[in-house]
């Protein structure tokens, strides 16, 4: 499995980065990662990235913790 950083960079190159990165996080959860683990990893990554990537991470965190439409929750 690609690292979280690699998945973020792949998403940033995609025409729809949010959809791409959300799908990657859904896949991580399906493979057994816990939501808490994913939040911790994303928070660690967030501290190392630029504003654009940080915004994308914030969107994904919203999906994980439920601050979104129920259909988008991870």
N, C-alpha and C positions, 0 to 999 in steps of 0.2 A: 504494500500500500504506500502511496506517495505520502510525504510528510505534509503536515498542515500548511506549511509555508509554500510548498510546491503546489498544493491544491489551490491556495489563494492566488498564486501567480498565474496558474492556468485559467482561473476564473476571470482574472483581470484582462486576459487576452481575448476572452470570449465576447461575442456581441451582446450577450445578456449575462454580465458577471454575477448578478444576484441569483438568478435561476441556476446558473452553473454551480456556484459555491453552495447554495442551499441543497442541491441534489447531492453534492459531495458529502455534506454533513449528514444528510439523511442516510446515505450509504454507510458512513462511519457508525451511526447509531444502529443500523440494521445488522452490522457486523459485530455488535456487542459493546460498543463504547457507551458509557453512561452519560446522561445529560450533564451531570456535575463534572465529569472528567472533560467533556467537550468544552464546557464553560471555562474551566481552569486553563485548558490549552489555548483557547481563543483569547483569554485575558492576557496570558503570557505573550502570545503573538502580537496582540494589539499594542503592547509597549514598544515594539520594535519596527513598526511600519509607519508609512506616511499617512496623511489625513484621508486620502481617497480610500486606501485599504482599510483604515480604521473605521470609516463610515460603513463599509461593507461588513466588517466584523460586527459592528453594532447592530446592523439589520439582522444578521444571523442570530446574535444573542437574543434579540427580541423574539425571533421565531422559537428559540429553545425555551425561553422562560414564559412564553405565552402572551407577550404584549403584541398581539397581531390577531388577524382574523382567524377563527378556529381552524379553517381549512388550510392555513399556512403553518400551523404549529408543528414543530418537530418533536 
